[in-house]
Structures are given as C-alpha cells and as structure tokens.
Amino acid sequence: MKIGYPCINQSLDCTSSTTFRLASYSDERVEQTVAANLACLQRILEYNVAHGLLFFRISSGIVPFGSHPVNTFPWQSRFAAEFRAIGDYIKAHGMRVSLHPDQFVVLNSPSPDIVQRSIAELVYQGSMLDLMGLDSTAKLQIHLGGLYGDRDTAIERFIATFHTLPAAVQVRLVVENDDRLFSLQDCLRLHAATGTPILFDNFHHECLNHGEPMAEALRLAAATWHPTRDGVMMMDYSSQSPGERKGKHVSSIQEDLFRGFLHELGSLDADIMLEIKDKEASAHRACGILRGLSLVPPAPAGYTAPTFPPALTDSSALPPRKARTPKKPVAER
C-alpha cells in the first residue's frame, strides 16, 4: 500500500506546472519552463520519499502546450536525460506515479476534432512516462466522458475510440467512476469491453451508485486490475465537506472517516491518492494512521513528522492558490 497526494506540494516554494500564454510562445520559453518544472518535480519527489509518501500524481503541465501544434520544440530529446533520471529515482525508491489529464480530454465526444485533440493529449502525457522508463503500472487517469443524451451510445463511442488509441496509451489508461454521470457499473461495462482498469473513487461512489456497499464496490474495482500489467489498484480517496454542496471535497482529512474506510478496504491492497485540499498535510496524517496499523513500513529511526501551521490544517483557512493561466478546452486549442 502507498499513500499520496496530487500535483502540488504546498510546503515547497516551487511548482511543477509553470506555464505561459499561447501568445507568448517561443522555443526558448518552452525550454526554460520545462527545465524549471522538472527541477521542481524532482524536489517534490525527494520530499515525498523523505516522508514515506510514495504515490504521487504528476502534473499534466510539465511541458507547456505539450500536445498543441504550436509546440515544435524537441523537448523529448532535449530533456531525455532529465526524464530518465526522474524515472530512475522513482524506481529506485519504490514510488508509483500517475497523471490525470484534465476534463477537456473526452474520448466519447461526438466531435471528431475533440476526440483527436484528446488522443494527442494522452499521447503527450503518456510519452512523459515512457521517457521516464516507467512500466505500464504508471497510469493515465481519465473519466468516461459526457452523456450527450444517450448513455449506451456514449459508452459505445468510448469503446470504439479506445480501439483506435496507440497501444502505449491503451496499456496505461484507467477510467474513474464519477459523481454525476458514470457510475461504477458503467465503468465495469467499459472494462468488460476494453479491459481498462477502474480507478475507484470512494467519494464519487458515495455520490453515485447502484446500492453496492463500499466493501463490495472496492472488490469489484480491484478485480479489474491485472496484477502484473496494471499493478496494485490505484484509487482516489476523499469525503464530503461538512455543510457544503453535495460532492464538494473536504479541505482536510477526517481521520475517523479514513479509518472507517480502511476497515471497508479490509485485506485489499491499494495505492491511495488523497483528493483533499491541503495536499501533503493530510497525506502526512494519513501516513501516520497507516503506519500505526502496520499497513506501510514504519518511519525510519529518528524520523519526526513535519508540523503544519493552521493555514494548512484548519479547513477554514487554507492558503490561496497561486494564480494560474487558465487552460483553453481541447476543443478551442
């Protein structure tokens, strides 16, 4: 079992997803930005290893405009050594990583243009994992897509598109059950047709299900992962933010609920990604719980877990995020 958090480490003074506006594009800016993003990614991974947080979701924005036709800079060859070194570090320390292309990647869109742009984005993100020399247990996580007024047709369209994907993308792809449109049962149907593993999201299942108890749902999802090709089941964990709209993620881990979830998980092995707003702060707390239950290795002798100021542990006082240049939808790039 491994525990982790996605993309951003709020304890460090860098980000691995720095970008710039399309109008400001130049090969020089791409080179400078990728170099800085990879350097920050290495720092994040080193922080995580030092604290036993061995599951990490890498930012999709390592390479600005990585799948956009404007980007003709040969970043794959320019940064081949850096990507390989990061991959070697991941493997040497028993880490696991994934990427989660954003919501604009829609393989079941009725628009051929959106589908082709979505495939290009998956090829770009998968190529980073390939450059790292990571095997197919490093995954690309997406949602099934949109309903477009007809659930059956939407699922069949995804299946048809899946069979056109490059093999290198197919073997990394996992599909997450969501909280509004496509349930675990829909993802199981997709798995039956494509073999795509289900990245189970416990909170989404609480929001959208067909009456399956959590323990049963976890076992159904785990059975879709091939032990060698796919590895241990990856999953997302979160819970409802008290007093907020249904589906809003909690700001800081609720330890009693997490312990209850581990009871539901039982003897199943899973690599757990915390989709919780305070990122590594909750990951440290969750890791402490797992260590106490002997579900992950004990901390090294002399280890002292970091403490976090109220801004990182009080769910009502999270630090503001840095302003980011908004991404255009795939359809508009």
N, C-alpha and C positions, 0 to 999 in steps of 0.2 A: 504494500500500500504506500502511496505517496500523496502528499498534500501540497497544494499550491494556490496561486492567485494569478490573475491575468494582466499582462502587458506593462503595467505602470508600478514602479516602486516609489512610494511617497517618502521614503526615508533618504533617498539619494537625490543629488542635485542635477540629475540629467534625465533626458527622455530618449527612448529608442525609436520614436516616431516623429521626429522633427521633419517638417515638410515646408513647402513654399507654394506660392500661387502659380498656376499654369502659365500665366502671362509673364512670369519671371523666369521661366525655364531656361537653363543653359546646361551644357555638359559639365561645366566647372561646378555649378551649384549641386548637381546630382552627385558628383564625386565627393565634394566636401560634406554633403549631408549624409550620404551613406557611410562614410568613414566615421562621422560622429555618432550615428545611430548604432553602428556595430560596436564601437568602443563602449557606449552606454550599455548595450545588451550584455557585453562581457562583464561589466561591473555588476549588473543585476544578477547574472548567473553566479558570480562569485559570492555575492551577498547571500543568495539563496542556499548555496552549498554550505556556507559557514553556519547557517541556521537550520539545516536539515529540511529545507523547503524544496523538494526535489521534483516538483511538477510545475511547469511554467508555460503559459500561453504567450508566445512571441507576438509582438505587434505586427500587424499586416503592413504597416507603413515603413518598414525598414528602408525600402527603395521608393522614393517619391515617384509617382506615376509609373510604377513598375510594370503595369500592363497597358499603359497608354501608348498609342503610336508615336507620340511626340518624343518619347524616351528612346533614343537610338544610342545612348551611351553604353559601351560594352561592360556593364557593371559585373556581369557574371565572370568575365576573365580578369577584370581589374581587381576584384575583391575575392577571387577564388581562394587565395591563401587564408584570408581572414575568415571566410565562411567555414573553411575546412578546420581551422584552429578552434572555432567555436564548437563545431560538431565534435571534434576530438575531446574538448573539455566536457561537453555534455555526456559523452560516452564514458570517459574516464571516471566521472563522479556518479555514475548510475542515475542520471537525470532522465526525465522524459519531457518532451515539449510537443506543443501543438500550435496551430494557427486557426483563427476564426474569421474568415472573410466576412465582410460586413453584409448588412441586409440587402444591399443592392445587387448581390450575387444571387440570381434567381434562375435556376436551371429549368423550371417548369413554366417560364413566361411564354405567353403566346407570341411574343415578339422575337423573331429570329435574331434581330440585332442585339437585343438584351441578352439572349442566350449566348451568342458568340462572344460578347464582351465579358459575360460571366465566366465562360470557359477560359478566356485569356487571363482573367484574374486568378483562377485556380491554377493554371499552368505557371504563372509567375510565382505564386506563393509556394506551390509545391517544389518549384525549382530551387528555392532557398533551402528547403530541407534536403533536396538532392545534393546541392553544393556542400552542405554540412556533412554529407556522407552518412546520413541517418537512414535506418531501415524503415520499413512500412509501418512500424508501430508508432511513428511520429505522424500525427493525423491532421487533416484539414476538416474543420467542423463547420457544417452549414445547416440551414433549415430546409424543409421540404419546399417551401415557397408560398405562392399565393393560391387561393381557391379559384378565383376567376369564375365564380358562379356554378362550378361543377367539380365536386371533389374527385370523382372517379377519373374524369378526364385530366384533371390537374396531376394526379398521381401517375397516370399512364404517360403523360407528357414528360414527367421527370424520368421515368424508366427509359423511355425512348432516347432522351438526351444522354442519360448515363452511358448507354451503349455506344455513344459516339465519342466519349471522352478518351483522351490518351490513357494508356494503361498505367502510366506513372501517376496520374491523378486518381484513376479508379481505385487503386490499391490503398490510397491514403484517405479517401473520402469517408466521413462518418456523418450521419444525419441525426439531428437533435429533435426530440419531441418539443413542441412549443406550447404556449399557454393560451392560445386563442383559436388556432385553425387546425393543426395536425397533431393528433394525439399519439400516444404510444402505439395504439392499434394500427393507425395509419402507417407509422414507421415500420411496424412489423410486416405489414403488407409490402412495403417497399423492399425490405430486407429479403423477403421470400422471392422477389423477382430479380434482385440485383446482387444479393449477398452483402450489401452495405451494412456495416455495424450501426447500432443505435447508441448514440451518446446520450445517456439518460439524464434528464434534468428533473430532480425530485420536486422542485418548487413548481415547475411547469406542470408536472403530473398532478400536483395538488390542485392546480387551477383548471386543468382539462384532463378528464379521464373517463373511463367507462366502468368505474366501480372496482377496478383492480386495487387490492390493498397494496401498500407500498412495498412490502416484502416480496409479494408476487411480481409486481412490476419490475423490481430490481432484477429478479431472476430471469424474467423474460428478456430483458435488455442484455443481461450478461451473456445469455446463451447465443447472442448474435455475433460475439467476438471470437474469432479464430485464435487459439492460444499462441500460435507462432507468427502467423501473418499479421495479426492485429494487436496481439499482446493483451495485457490485462485491460478490462473495461475502463474506459475513461467516463467520468460523469461530472456534471455541474451540480453544486450544492448551494442553496440559499433558503431563505424563508421570508414570510410576509412581513413587511414593515408595519408595526402596530399603528392603527389609526389612519393608515393611508389607503389609497385606492387598491383594489384587488390586483395583485400582480406586481406591486412595487417591491423591489428587493430591500431587505433590511440593510441598515447602514453599518451595523457591527454584529458579529456573530452572537447568537443567543445560545449559550453553552448548553443549557438544558435540552433545547431542541436538537442540537447537534448530537448530544449523547443519545437521545432517543432515536435519531436517525441511524446511528451506528448500531443500535440494537436491531433495527429493522434490516440492516445490511447483513447482520449475522456473520456467517463464515465466508461470505463472498469477498473476494479481493477486488479492489477498485482503486484507481487513481483519481483523487477528488480535487476538482477545481472549485475554489470558493468564489462565487459571483457575489461578492459583498463589497460595499463601497469603500471600506477602509483598508482594502487590499492586504498588505503584509501584516498589518496589526492583527487582524482576525486570523490570518494564517498562522502566526506565532501561537495564538491561543489554542487554535485547533490542533496544532502540532503537539502542544503540551498535553492536551487531552489524549491524543493517540499514543504518546509516549507513556502516559500513566496507565493505559490499557495494554501496553506492550504490542501495539499494532504497527509501530515503526521503531527503528532502533533507538536506544537511549541516547541522550545527549553526551558528547564527549566529556571526560573528566574536566572539571573546572569551568564548564560552559555556564554562562549567565545569559539568560534570555534578555533581549532589549526591553526597555520600558518605553511607553509611548505617552506623549503629552495628551491632555484631554481632547485636543483637536483631532487626535487620531483614534481615540477610544470612545469618546462621547458621540453617540449617533446624532445628536442635535447640533454638533459643532465640527463638522468635517471641514477640512481645508478646501478652499476653492480650487478648482482645476485651472491649469493654465489655459489661456485662450488658444484655440486651435483653428487653423484654416478649415472651414467646412468642406467636406468632400462632395463632389457632384455625384448624383446617381450614375450607375453604369450606363444607363440609357442616355445620359447627357454628355458623357465624356467624349 
